[in-house]
Amino acid sequence: MEIHTVGYAGTSVDQFLAALTGHEVERLIDIRELPISRKRGFAKAALRDRLGAEGIAYEHFRILGSPKPVRDRFRKTKNDAAFFAAMDRHLENAEALDAIASVIELAERSTCCLMCYCPNWEQCHRRAVVDAIAKRVALTAHHIVLGDE
């Protein structure tokens, strides 16, 4: 199975959509806990509507986002290892496991892309979500880097 990931920091919604269409993404899976944004066009409703106009389906899985206590702890400590350990624990709860199963089902039927804000997937909770999926299915992840393509 293949899945894409992308962070929208540093780009416009037009550039973002161009990257998705360039990678033939059929479904965007928003894994932000809070799908709001100060960047124009990236709040949930606006993004869902714009994606729909481009023929890209939108799904939001709040439970796959980085929980506020985990984010707050990371902001204080800047400890990557502790952040990813906390994310791994979070992604083992029943609701997150159900969401991961749903993402796998969607990715088996269409070209999907996991999305959040962070530009660098290696430092982002997307990495933990990809790892959680890879524990359950053979997976190839393609990380879309905006602005460098």
N, C-alpha and C positions, 0 to 999 in steps of 0.2 A: 504494500500500500504506500502511496505517496501523499504528502501533505506539504503545503507551503506555510510559511509564517511571515509576518511583516509588522513593523512598527511604523507609525505614521509621523513621528517627530520629524520636524525639519522639512516637511513637504506640504504642498497644497492638496486639496481634495481632488483637483483635476490631475495632478501628477500621480497621486495615489491610485486613482481609477485607471489611469493609463498603464501603470505597472500591473495592476490586477488583470486587466484585459490582455496585456502583453504576455502574461503567464497563463492565460486561458482559465482564470479562476471563475468557477461557476457559483461558488457559495463562500461568503465571508463569515467566519465564525469569530465573533467579538468575545474575547475572554477578559475584558476589563470588568472588575467588580462593579465599578460605577461607570456606566457608558455615557459620561458627560465629557465635554471638552471645551476649553477656551478657544481652541482652534476652530475657525469657522468651517462648518460642514461635517465635523466629526462627532457631534453628539448623536445619540442613538437614532432618534426619529429622522433627523436630516440625512444621516448617513444611509439608513435603511431606504429612504425614499430615493436618494440619488443612485444607490446601487440598483434598486429595482428598475429605475429608468434605463440603466445600462444592461439589464438582463441578468444581474447578479443577485442571487438570493442572500438574505441576511439572517443570521441566527445569533442570539445572545445567550451565553452561558455564564451567568454571574458567578456561579459557584467555582468556576475555573479561574477566577480572578485572584489576585493576591489580597488576602484579607487585611483589613486596616491594621490590626495589631501586628501582623507580620511586617507590613510596610513601615509602620511607625518604629518598630524595633530596628529595622534595617537603617532608617534615617539617622537613628541615634548611634548605632554601632558601626555601620558600614561593613559589617561582617558578612561577606558573600556566602561562606560555608554555612553559617547559621541561618541565613535567609533561605537558601535552597533546602536545607534540612527541614525547616518549618514548612516550606511549600510542599515537600514530599509527604510530610505527615498530613497536611491539609488535603492533599489529593488522594489520600487513602480513606477519607470518610465516605460513607455510603452514598450521599448525594453527589459528591464529586465523581465517584466510580460510575454512577449511573450516567452522568454527563459525559464522561470519557467514552463509555459504551455508545452513547448517542453520536458523539463525534466520529467514532470509528465507523458506525453505520452510514453516516453521511458521507464520509470520505471514501467509502467503498462504492458509493453510487455516483459521486461527482467530484470534480476538482475543487478542493477546499483550501482555504487559507485562514490560519489562526491570526488574529490581529489584536494588538494593544498599542500603547504609545511608544514604548522604548525602542530606540533605533537599533541597538546592539542585542541581538537575540541571545548571545552568550551571557549577558548580564541581566537578562529579563526573565520573568516568570514563565514566558513562552517555552523556555528551555525545559523547565520542570514539567510543563504540560506535555511537551513532545516526549520527554523521557517516560512519563506515565503511560502514554499511548504505546510507546515502543516496548514496554513491559508486557503488553497484551497482544500485539501483532507485529509482524515484521514490517518495518517502517523506514522509508527514505524521506527525510525532511529537506525541503528546499527553502532557504532563508532569503527572502527578497530584500535586497539592500537598495533603498531608494536614493536616487541622486548619483549613484555610481554605476548605473547600468548603461 
